[in-house]
Amino acid sequence: MTGIQAETAMPAAPDPEEEFRRLCKQLLRTARSSPDKAAVQALIEERTILKLPAVRRALIVDTSRGAKVSFEGLSGRQYGLGLDEQQLSFLGLVLSMFGIGITTLAAVRDLDDRRLPIILRAILRLAGNETIAVGTRL
């Protein structure tokens, strides 16, 4: 490679996984209340919802201090985000922890074995309980 080619070479594309981790840290850092933190942590653990561009546009606002979550941005828009049935149920439960929406607790029946423990841990965080473990029963 000549000197000119080296100068004009395209920089390496940012690692999407590293960018996702940075975004998650920022969102957790800016979550103020207990419901905010529980809901943000649940979305981070679930991953598939937060990785969708439509969800990010509706959920995340840029501030002078960086990105932060605005759950109000999802209010009334969750059905237009291209989510599947389980993702909708999960998001509805997360929003209900924040006090938005009318999703009942019965929606947990729609969750798979991966998402159910995430919601259970989020409910425990919301309650301020760090002593009850969520896992597989023996």
Backbone as CSV, one residue per row, in Angstrom:
resi,resn,N_x,N_y,N_z,CA_x,CA_y,CA_z,C_x,C_y,C_z
1,MET,0.842,-1.170,0.000,0.000,0.000,0.000,0.891,1.238,0.000
2,THR,0.605,2.194,-0.846,1.389,3.422,-0.894,0.941,4.354,0.211
3,GLY,1.697,5.424,0.401,1.353,6.398,1.431,-0.002,7.033,1.184
4,ILE,-0.331,7.282,-0.097,-1.618,7.894,-0.432,-2.757,6.934,-0.108
5,GLN,-2.552,5.657,-0.465,-3.587,4.672,-0.174,-3.811,4.527,1.328
6,ALA,-2.753,4.581,2.103,-2.875,4.450,3.553,-3.660,5.615,4.132
7,GLU,-3.451,6.826,3.588,-4.160,7.993,4.102,-5.639,7.977,3.755
8,THR,-5.991,7.407,2.611,-7.378,7.415,2.169,-8.130,6.144,2.546
9,ALA,-7.479,5.225,3.205,-8.150,3.983,3.598,-9.295,4.304,4.557
10,MET,-10.373,3.606,4.385,-11.551,3.811,5.228,-11.268,3.301,6.634
11,PRO,-11.687,4.049,7.644,-11.505,3.555,9.008,-12.392,2.324,9.219
12,ALA,-11.972,1.497,10.142,-12.730,0.280,10.433,-14.129,0.657,10.928
13,ALA,-15.113,-0.087,10.479,-16.493,0.159,10.920,-16.600,-0.113,12.412
14,PRO,-17.371,0.699,13.121,-17.510,0.470,14.556,-18.172,-0.884,14.826
15,ASP,-17.738,-1.519,15.867,-18.285,-2.813,16.257,-19.700,-2.608,16.808
16,PRO,-20.733,-3.184,16.157,-22.113,-2.971,16.615,-22.342,-3.456,18.044
17,GLU,-21.675,-4.522,18.424,-21.853,-5.042,19.785,-21.264,-4.086,20.819
18,GLU,-20.122,-3.499,20.500,-19.500,-2.536,21.410,-20.358,-1.270,21.506
19,GLU,-20.905,-0.818,20.382,-21.797,0.342,20.410,-23.041,0.056,21.237
20,PHE,-23.576,-1.164,21.134,-24.751,-1.544,21.923,-24.411,-1.524,23.415
21,ARG,-23.244,-2.054,23.776,-22.819,-2.040,25.190,-22.680,-0.609,25.717
22,ARG,-22.090,0.269,24.901,-21.947,1.669,25.316,-23.303,2.340,25.506
23,LEU,-24.223,2.073,24.572,-25.568,2.636,24.686,-26.243,2.135,25.964
24,CYS,-26.120,0.856,26.243,-26.748,0.278,27.443,-26.190,0.918,28.715
25,LYS,-24.886,1.094,28.774,-24.279,1.747,29.943,-24.805,3.168,30.104
26,GLN,-24.894,3.888,28.986,-25.401,5.259,29.024,-26.847,5.293,29.492
27,LEU,-27.674,4.397,28.984,-29.080,4.371,29.377,-29.234,4.049,30.855
28,LEU,-28.438,3.111,31.357,-28.492,2.794,32.791,-28.016,3.969,33.632
29,ARG,-26.982,4.648,33.155,-26.434,5.789,33.901,-27.451,6.920,34.005
30,THR,-28.269,7.113,32.975,-29.214,8.226,32.973,-30.577,7.869,33.558
31,ALA,-30.804,6.588,33.860,-32.072,6.190,34.487,-32.088,6.725,35.913
32,ARG,-33.094,7.503,36.243,-33.127,8.194,37.536,-33.870,7.426,38.620
33,SER,-35.063,6.993,38.330,-35.896,6.390,39.369,-35.763,4.869,39.371
34,SER,-36.273,4.265,40.410,-36.272,2.811,40.522,-37.027,2.147,39.376
35,PRO,-38.232,2.638,39.009,-38.913,2.036,37.857,-38.131,2.206,36.554
36,ASP,-37.506,3.368,36.373,-36.681,3.584,35.175,-35.573,2.544,35.093
37,LYS,-34.849,2.384,36.184,-33.715,1.451,36.203,-34.161,0.013,35.975
38,ALA,-35.247,-0.387,36.609,-35.753,-1.751,36.431,-36.179,-1.986,34.990
39,ALA,-36.851,-1.023,34.395,-37.332,-1.158,33.020,-36.172,-1.149,32.026
40,VAL,-35.233,-0.248,32.207,-34.074,-0.181,31.313,-33.267,-1.467,31.396
41,GLN,-33.027,-1.951,32.605,-32.266,-3.191,32.768,-32.976,-4.357,32.094
42,ALA,-34.289,-4.422,32.194,-35.051,-5.493,31.547,-34.895,-5.422,30.023
43,LEU,-34.986,-4.234,29.448,-34.817,-4.088,28.001,-33.409,-4.461,27.563
44,ILE,-32.426,-4.114,28.376,-31.040,-4.467,28.054,-30.862,-5.974,28.082
45,GLU,-31.380,-6.626,29.101,-31.249,-8.087,29.201,-31.986,-8.794,28.068
46,GLU,-33.141,-8.272,27.658,-33.920,-8.902,26.584,-33.236,-8.725,25.225
47,ARG,-32.598,-7.616,24.996,-31.770,-7.273,23.836,-32.506,-7.096,22.515
48,THR,-33.343,-8.030,22.099,-33.899,-7.998,20.744,-34.757,-6.757,20.508
49,ILE,-35.449,-6.304,21.529,-36.312,-5.127,21.377,-35.466,-3.866,21.245
50,LEU,-34.495,-3.715,22.112,-33.662,-2.507,22.120,-32.766,-2.411,20.890
51,LYS,-32.507,-3.511,20.239,-31.665,-3.478,19.040,-32.412,-3.025,17.798
52,LEU,-33.733,-2.958,17.850,-34.514,-2.542,16.681,-34.448,-1.020,16.500
53,PRO,-34.086,-0.559,15.298,-33.985,0.888,15.060,-35.282,1.647,15.361
54,ALA,-36.430,1.073,15.030,-37.709,1.765,15.286,-37.923,1.969,16.775
55,VAL,-37.527,0.999,17.580,-37.665,1.110,19.042,-36.720,2.185,19.560
56,ARG,-35.499,2.174,19.074,-34.531,3.187,19.518,-35.009,4.596,19.194
57,ARG,-35.564,4.765,17.991,-36.057,6.106,17.620,-37.197,6.550,18.531
58,ALA,-38.056,5.617,18.927,-39.206,5.954,19.771,-38.828,6.090,21.242
59,LEU,-37.812,5.390,21.681,-37.490,5.275,23.101,-36.368,6.201,23.563
60,ILE,-35.409,6.452,22.701,-34.189,7.145,23.125,-34.191,8.583,22.615
61,VAL,-33.907,9.490,23.529,-33.766,10.897,23.165,-32.338,11.339,23.472
62,ASP,-31.818,12.214,22.624,-30.482,12.756,22.854,-30.599,14.013,23.693
63,THR,-29.770,14.098,24.715,-29.731,15.269,25.571,-28.308,15.817,25.581
64,SER,-28.109,16.913,26.247,-26.758,17.479,26.338,-25.816,16.547,27.091
65,ARG,-26.369,15.637,27.875,-25.556,14.677,28.623,-25.491,13.319,27.941
66,GLY,-26.023,13.202,26.735,-26.012,11.948,25.999,-27.404,11.349,25.909
67,ALA,-27.458,10.146,25.392,-28.741,9.461,25.190,-29.385,9.102,26.520
68,LYS,-30.723,9.158,26.547,-31.469,8.706,27.713,-32.803,8.152,27.253
69,VAL,-33.392,7.324,28.089,-34.661,6.689,27.775,-35.810,7.635,28.087
70,SER,-36.786,7.652,27.196,-38.025,8.379,27.420,-39.167,7.411,27.120
71,PHE,-39.656,6.757,28.167,-40.704,5.757,27.973,-41.979,6.374,27.423
72,GLU,-42.153,7.656,27.642,-43.327,8.332,27.098,-43.323,8.276,25.574
73,GLY,-42.146,8.195,24.976,-42.035,8.119,23.526,-42.615,6.841,22.949
74,LEU,-42.706,5.822,23.768,-43.283,4.553,23.311,-44.786,4.490,23.516
75,SER,-45.298,5.359,24.349,-46.720,5.343,24.660,-47.542,5.488,23.379
76,GLY,-48.352,4.511,23.104,-49.210,4.527,21.935,-48.530,4.145,20.637
77,ARG,-47.214,3.921,20.666,-46.480,3.592,19.439,-45.996,2.150,19.414
78,GLN,-46.174,1.424,20.503,-45.573,0.099,20.587,-46.101,-0.879,19.540
79,TYR,-47.323,-0.683,19.060,-47.883,-1.605,18.080,-47.439,-1.290,16.656
80,GLY,-46.768,-0.192,16.457,-46.275,0.171,15.135,-44.773,0.000,14.991
81,LEU,-44.158,-0.743,15.888,-42.702,-0.883,15.894,-42.198,-2.156,15.217
82,GLY,-43.109,-2.988,14.744,-42.691,-4.228,14.092,-42.280,-5.328,15.048
83,LEU,-42.823,-5.312,16.249,-42.489,-6.335,17.240,-43.361,-7.567,17.064
84,ASP,-42.803,-8.739,17.387,-43.619,-9.951,17.362,-44.453,-10.031,18.645
85,GLU,-45.284,-11.048,18.760,-46.226,-11.142,19.885,-45.518,-11.196,21.243
86,GLN,-44.455,-11.981,21.330,-43.733,-12.074,22.609,-43.041,-10.763,22.952
87,GLN,-42.466,-10.119,21.956,-41.831,-8.827,22.207,-42.850,-7.793,22.660
88,LEU,-44.025,-7.799,22.053,-45.087,-6.872,22.462,-45.513,-7.122,23.904
89,SER,-45.677,-8.392,24.273,-46.051,-8.714,25.644,-44.972,-8.259,26.619
90,PHE,-43.732,-8.537,26.271,-42.612,-8.152,27.125,-42.569,-6.639,27.285
91,LEU,-42.643,-5.918,26.168,-42.588,-4.465,26.223,-43.776,-3.901,26.995
92,GLY,-44.948,-4.489,26.815,-46.122,-4.044,27.570,-45.915,-4.193,29.066
93,LEU,-45.306,-5.303,29.490,-45.026,-5.508,30.917,-43.986,-4.511,31.422
94,VAL,-42.974,-4.241,30.610,-41.957,-3.260,30.996,-42.591,-1.882,31.151
95,LEU,-43.419,-1.498,30.192,-44.075,-0.193,30.274,-45.011,-0.116,31.475
96,SER,-45.647,-1.221,31.823,-46.546,-1.198,32.980,-45.763,-1.002,34.280
97,MET,-44.515,-1.452,34.328,-43.684,-1.199,35.513,-43.406,0.292,35.654
98,PHE,-43.376,0.960,34.538,-43.124,2.400,34.531,-44.407,3.187,34.745
99,GLY,-45.550,2.494,34.662,-46.825,3.162,34.870,-47.502,3.591,33.581
100,ILE,-47.041,3.057,32.457,-47.615,3.399,31.161,-48.321,2.170,30.611
101,GLY,-49.496,2.362,30.037,-50.196,1.263,29.390,-51.128,0.528,30.329
102,ILE,-51.789,-0.476,29.765,-52.764,-1.234,30.550,-52.515,-2.739,30.458
103,THR,-51.274,-3.138,30.257,-50.943,-4.556,30.183,-51.116,-5.186,31.553
104,THR,-51.853,-6.285,31.600,-52.051,-6.975,32.873,-50.930,-7.969,33.108
105,LEU,-50.787,-8.371,34.341,-49.758,-9.332,34.704,-49.966,-10.683,34.006
106,ALA,-51.185,-10.956,33.580,-51.469,-12.207,32.869,-50.673,-12.325,31.573
107,ALA,-50.110,-11.233,31.081,-49.301,-11.262,29.860,-48.044,-12.108,30.018
108,VAL,-47.669,-12.443,31.244,-46.488,-13.295,31.429,-46.682,-14.659,30.779
109,ARG,-47.934,-15.068,30.576,-48.196,-16.353,29.911,-47.696,-16.358,28.483
110,ASP,-47.546,-15.185,27.878,-47.085,-15.089,26.494,-45.563,-15.131,26.370
111,LEU,-44.855,-15.084,27.487,-43.395,-15.015,27.453,-42.766,-16.400,27.376
112,ASP,-41.622,-16.458,26.708,-40.891,-17.721,26.613,-39.984,-17.889,27.836
113,ASP,-39.262,-18.988,27.863,-38.405,-19.302,29.006,-37.230,-18.338,29.163
114,ARG,-36.877,-17.608,28.129,-35.793,-16.640,28.220,-36.285,-15.305,28.765
115,ARG,-37.457,-14.877,28.333,-37.962,-13.552,28.734,-38.628,-13.558,30.109
116,LEU,-39.243,-14.651,30.499,-39.935,-14.696,31.790,-38.994,-14.403,32.960
117,PRO,-37.827,-15.037,33.051,-36.933,-14.690,34.174,-36.481,-13.235,34.160
118,ILE,-36.357,-12.641,32.983,-35.960,-11.230,32.892,-37.032,-10.361,33.539
119,ILE,-38.289,-10.626,33.218,-39.394,-9.860,33.816,-39.464,-10.106,35.316
120,LEU,-39.272,-11.341,35.737,-39.304,-11.634,37.180,-38.207,-10.863,37.918
121,ARG,-36.998,-10.834,37.353,-35.911,-10.071,37.978,-36.240,-8.577,37.990
122,ALA,-36.862,-8.092,36.921,-37.231,-6.673,36.856,-38.259,-6.328,37.928
123,ILE,-39.209,-7.211,38.144,-40.216,-6.984,39.192,-39.543,-6.946,40.563
124,LEU,-38.577,-7.829,40.777,-37.847,-7.822,42.050,-37.049,-6.528,42.215
125,ARG,-36.402,-6.070,41.138,-35.673,-4.793,41.198,-36.624,-3.646,41.520
126,LEU,-37.781,-3.671,40.875,-38.788,-2.635,41.102,-39.229,-2.610,42.565
127,ALA,-39.326,-3.791,43.160,-39.723,-3.906,44.560,-38.567,-3.615,45.517
128,GLY,-37.361,-3.465,44.967,-36.200,-3.212,45.817,-35.695,-4.459,46.511
129,ASN,-36.000,-5.620,45.974,-35.614,-6.886,46.595,-34.437,-7.488,45.841
130,GLU,-33.322,-7.608,46.520,-32.128,-8.211,45.927,-31.846,-9.587,46.520
131,THR,-32.750,-10.120,47.342,-32.471,-11.380,48.035,-33.134,-12.596,47.400
132,ILE,-34.176,-12.401,46.617,-34.868,-13.533,46.009,-34.186,-13.841,44.677
133,ALA,-33.807,-15.108,44.498,-33.141,-15.522,43.260,-34.187,-16.022,42.258
134,VAL,-33.952,-15.730,41.007,-34.795,-16.215,39.924,-33.973,-17.196,39.116
135,GLY,-34.454,-18.411,39.002,-33.735,-19.422,38.239,-34.588,-20.655,38.079
136,THR,-33.953,-21.718,37.638,-34.652,-22.975,37.415,-34.865,-23.704,38.726
137,ARG,-36.093,-24.167,38.902,-36.386,-24.966,40.095,-35.853,-26.372,39.905
138,LEU,-35.378,-26.952,40.991,-34.850,-28.323,40.938,-35.913,-29.301,41.358
